[in-house]
Amino acid sequence: MPFRYFIKNLLLPPGLFLLLLVLAWWLRNRRPVLARVLFVIGVGGMTAMSLPIVVEWSAKGIERIPPLPQSEWATLAQRADAIVILGSGRERNDPSWGTDIPTGVALERMRYAARLSKASGLPILTTGGLHYGQPPSEAAIMADSLRDDFGVNVRWQEGESRTTWENANMTAAILLPQGIKRVVVVTQAWHMPRSVWSFEKAGFTVVPAPVGFLSVDNARPFGGWTPEARAVWQNGQLLNEAAGLVGYRLFYR
């Protein structure tokens, strides 16, 4: 698992652009023309990755599923039988809490799911496995936080999955035998197309509940044309998601 993540991070931007810059330096004497080309691509790619305006443009191509109208929250029980929150990692050994805690992205999903659950009365399943085999699972961390921070009890935990595809299929192993085939899926807007596709393949009817849209006005100085560290991470997430959408359709037919 660590090796797979290392290769993925190396081959996807910004790792790819950093690799091109290293190659440009290495080839600067032997192949100066090629080195200049690699340097331009590397610097240009890193610059684009750092621009919030590129985040906004890129997200518009991925965030194709609209938000769930607030007017429909109270009636969700007519369309679904459970709410599923997809995991998004964990922060290790936070000194303030003395334990592992959900990431900021996970908290955004949990807050939204808690509101939906309170409005509709639907039960919640958290999904997400172990990081490198070390407990607790993402599902357990989210369940504890939902109980302690949002006043919502989680009915089911799926604590083995490592990917979106496994999220869907391992959730299906829990819910489908109980006759639960309609689910509200809560995840980031940029992650929702792949999530809906995976859960439908697993046998569910899905009500998408996306949160955390990146395709809206970036509200940054100069319209988002100045570099920003946060944009590098956001563009990296979008590129990873675009690659995931293609990969899933190729390998999980």
Secondary structure, 3 states (H helix, E strand, C coil): CHHHHHHHHHHCCCHHHHHHHHHHHHCCCCCHHHHHHHHHHHHHHHHHHCCHHHHHHHHHHHCCCCCCCHHHHHHHHHCCCEEEEECCCEEEEECCCCEEEECHHHHHHHHHHHHHHHHHCCCEEEECCCECCECCCHHHHHHHHHHHHHCCCCCEEECCCCCHHHHHHHHHHHHHHHCCCEEEEEEEHHHHHHHHHHHHHCCCEEEEEEECCCCCCCCCHHHHCCCCHHHHHHHHHHHHHHHHHHHHHHHCC
